[in-house]
Amino acid sequence: MANPISSLHIQAIQGIPLIHDGDQLDSIILSSLKSNGVELEDGDIVVVAQKIVSKAEGRLIRLSDVNAGEDATKLAEETEKDPRLVQLILDESTEVVRKKAGVLIVRHNLGHIGANAGIDQSNIENDDEYALLLPSDPDSSAVKLKFQLDSALNVDLGVLIVDSHNRPWRMGTIGGAIGCAGFQVLDDQRGGVDLFDRELKVTLINRADSIAALATLIMGETTEMTPVAVVKGFANDELDGRASEINRPKEEDLFQ
């Protein structure tokens, strides 16, 4: 069981520049923290938008470099999408879950289910000839960034990489965790009791997605240019979880 949390303070960090392939995110974040007058302490969580991680890791793809195969071309006709984009989606996924005109839902190579394998074309370049893929291993990206920030500041931080997610039967997007390091991701309350001593049989609290949703609300998802936030007040954890723990095993998927 995780330590209780009585309050949180979330601050979006101003002044993060546009990110390009090869940029050192740790140096950029450290500089922006200093200019914002933010000092990090043990247990603070640095929340980073997936988009700048992907850009720094060279995951921006020029569509003119993509050759669409037969499967992608056929699927593109069914979904009314660019065949080159569909090819990227297939390359980044293990199976097509649902499809119709304008909609392509897949199981990503990372294990989660979502639209278009998380591939994005907003806020990346001046035209539609580019597509941005998710980091190839966002948990490892979070571990690396945590090590860099911890070493530079002599603290023990959490790092959370977030992306926008849609949910079945709910309108609108919320922030969700795709990469984590330095804190307990799932708080398993099963086996405990409620206020009336009834056994808790299914209570598994997703702390990472909860923090991701709050931070994304502060960071924004359009033109705000604040892809980094700091969460203070999160209790120090002994456990070090990963976002990969969140994905429900396929054999437990009752909706497919």
N, C-alpha and C positions, 0 to 999 in steps of 0.2 A: 504494500500500500504506500502510495506517494505521500510526501509531506503536504499538509493542507496549505491552501493559498487564500489569504484574506483580502488582498488587493494587488492590483497590477498597475504599472505605469508604462505606457507605450508611446514612444516618440519617433516620428519619421525623421530621418537624417537628410538635411538639405545639402545641395551642392555636389551630388554624385554626377559626374560627367557622363556623356554618352560613351558606352563601352565598346571596345573593338577587340578583335582576335589578338590574344597574347597579352592583354592588359593584366596587371597584377592587382587582383581585387583586394587583397589584404592591404597593400599600400594605399590604394584609393580609399578604402573604408577608414583606415587609421587617420588619414589626412582629413577626411570629412568629419570624423568624430571630433577631432581637435578643433576644427573651425566652428563646429556646433557647440563647443564647450561641454561635450559629453564625456564623462569618465566611466569606464566600465569596471565592474566589481565582480567577484566570484558569484556565479549563479545567474548573471545577466544572460539574456539570449539575444544574439544578433540574428535578425531575420533578413533574408536576402531574396529578392525576386529571382525566379528561375531565369528570366530573360537575360539578366546581365551575366549570370554564370554561364549560360549557353554561349553568349557572345564571346566572352573571354576564353572559352574553351574551343572556339573555332567551329561551332555547330551551325553557323549561318551558311546556307547552301544556295548557290545560284541555280535556278530552275533550268537554265539553258544547258547546264552540265548533267542533267538527269535524262536518262533514256527510259521511256515508259515501255514496259513489256506488255505481252498480250493480256495477262490477267488484269493489270492496272488499266489498260485501255478499255477493256470491257466494263470493269467496275466504274470507271470514270463516266462512261455513257449512262450507266444506271443511276449514278448519284449526281450527275451534271457538274462534275468537278474537273479541274485541269488534270489530265492523265499523268503529268510529271509529279504533281502534288500527291496524287493517289499512289504512285510508285514509292514515294518517300514514306507515305503512311504504311504501306505494306511492308516496307523494309524495316520499319520501326515497331512492328507488331507481330504477334504470333497467330492471331486469328481475327476474322471479321465477325463481330457479334450481331450487329444490326446494320441495315442499309436501306435507304430510300432516297428519293430525289432531294439533294441538299444536305443529307445526313449520312455520316459514316462513323459508326461506333466500333472500336476495336479493343482488343486486349493488348496493351503495350508490352514490349519486351521486358519492362521493369515489373510487370505483374498487375498493374491496375487497369481498369476499364474506363475509356473516355472517348471523346470525339476527336477524330483526326490524329490520333496518337500524340496529342499535345502539341502538334506542329502549328506554329503561329506565323502570321504574316502582318501583324499590326505592330507599329512602332519599331520597325527594324530598318527599313530603307525607304527610299522615295518612290518606289514602284512595287509592282506585284511580282517581280521576277526573282524574288528571294523568299526563302522559307527558313524558319528557325526551329531546329530540333531541340528536344529536351537534352539535358546533359546525359552522356552515356551511362554514368554511374553517379547520381546525385548524392547518395550517401557518402561515397568516397570524397566527393567534392566538399561536402560539409565537414568531414573529418579533417581534410587538408586545411581548410580555412580556419577551423577551430585551432589546430596546431599552430598555424601562423600567428593568429591573433593572441592566443595564450602566451606564446613565446615572446611576442613583442611587448605585451603589457604585463606579463607575470601574473596572470589571473587564470581562473578556471571557468570558461564560458560554455554556453550552449550555442549551437549554430543551427538554424532552421532555414532550409531552402523551400520556397513556396511557389505554387502555381495556381491558376484559376481552375476550378472544377465545377462542372454541372452535376446535378444529382437527379436520379429518377424521381418523377412525380413532384419535383419542386422547381419553381421558376427561378431564373437568375443564377449567377455564379457566386461562389465563395472561395476564399483562399484555402488551399489544402497543402499538406506537407508532402514533399517528394524526396527530401534529403534531410537527415537529422544527425546530430552528434552532440554529446555532452549532457543529455538529460533523458529521463524516463519517458518514453513515447506512449506506452500503454500502461494504465493503472488498473490492474486486475483486482477487482473487489469481490470476485466470486469466492464463495466459502465464508464470507463475512455475514453480518446480520444487519437488518434495517432497524428502525426505531422500535419495532415491536418484536424484535428477536426472530423475525422470519429470515431464513437463509437466502442470501443473494446468489442466484444461480446464473444470471446472464450479464451482470453489470461489469462491463469492460470499458473503461473511460479512455477515450482517445484524446490525450493531452496535446499531442502535436498538432492535429487538425484544429483543435479549439484555439490554440495560440495563433496558428496560421490564419484562421478566419478573422480574429481580432486585429492582427497586425496588418492584414491586407486591407481591412476597412480604413485604417489610418494611412497606409501607404498610397492607396488608390490604385486604379487599374487602367487609366487612360492617359491624360496629359500631365499628371502631377510631377513627374520626374523625381520621385522619391522612392527608389527601389530598395532602400535599406531602412530598417527600423530597429530600435533597441527596446527590449522588454525587460523591465525591472520589477522585482518583487516575486519572481519565481523562486521557489524554495530550492536550495541545493539538492542535487540527487546523487545517490551512490551508484545508481544504474545508468548505463550509457546505451541508449536505444538507437534504433535505426528506423527510417521511414518504411523500409521493406517489411517490417513487422505488421504494418497496417493492412496490407493486402489480404483480403479474405481468400483462403485456399479455393481453388476452382471446384473441388469436390463438395464444398459447402455452399456453392452458389445455387440458390433455389429459384432464381429468376431467369436463368438462361435456357 
